Structures are given as C-alpha cells and as structure tokens.
Amino acid sequence: MEFRIGNGYDVHALAEGLDLWLGGVKIESPIGCIAHSDGDVAIHALCDALLGALALGDIGKHFPDTSAEFKGIDSKILLGRVMNLVRSEGWELGNADITIAMQKPKLAPYIVPMRECLASVAGCTAGQISVKATTTEKLGFVGRGEGCEVYAVVLLTKQS
C-alpha cells in the first residue's frame, strides 16, 4: 500500500452580518468569514491538504477567487470536486485531522455535526474525520476576534 500525507492551512477575516460556515455546518454567530465563496475556512484547509498530498496545487488553482463561477459557492461542492479528483488519481482518504482556531463562538456543540457532514461529502466514515476547536487565549488576530484559521492534515492511501 502507498501513502501520501497532505497539510492544509487557510485563514479568513471575520465581519459582522455574514453567515459562518465551518465544516459544512452553519454556525449560529453574529460574525462570519469574508470570502469569495461561502467562506468555509475548514473545508478550504481540508481541500488544500488533499490537493497537497498529491502535489496538485492548492484550492486557488482549482477554484480561483477571480471566477464568477465560484462566487458564493457552497464549499461542500468544492470538497466533493476535490474528492473526485483524489479518487480519479486512485487514492482514498485514510483520515483527516482538522484544527479550527477561533476565539468565539464556542464550537463544541458543532463538532459532531461537522464530522458527519465532512464524512458524508468525502464519502468516508465520521471516524475518519477529526475536528478540534481551540482558541488562541486572546492572542493575535484570532484572539482579537478578527479572523479564523484552520489547519488540516490528511493521510491518503492507494492499493499497490
């Protein structure tokens, strides 16, 4: 069996009056991510990790923020397209580990729904998707509530 590891990172600024989508789930919040798409920073980092594992570039290469096609797009569609690309190359998702850094709102109630949603879109089990949330103890742009950042790591497998 062959293995590939990918690492993804994404960050978005936050503003009042926007919807907050994380891991495919709408979060109750007065603030949301400023973005060309729906701003789901967790899915964007996951897509980058998947693409990076196969040296296929990044999310901006495949879904440029200059394209009207992707204006306001549901990021679950982007993840589905990335997973189709991964599978077309003969690979499967072994597991994904995602860390969301955001000062508020509290994300604990949304962790299981995020895992289930991401697994459904990725075509795997929720046991293959880890989502963790943390604050930055009020340090930096995340701690000041100015933005959200997400780190994602994936393991891809391929039968030899």
Secondary structure, 3 states (H helix, E strand, C coil): CEEEEEEEEEEEEEEECCCEEECCEEECCCEEECCCCCCCHHHHHHHHHHHHHCCCCCHHHHCCCCCHHHCCCCHHHHHHHHHHHHHHCCCEEEEEEEEEECCCCCCHHHHHHHHHHHHHHHCCCHHHEEEEEECCCCCHHHHCCCEEEEEEEEEEEECC
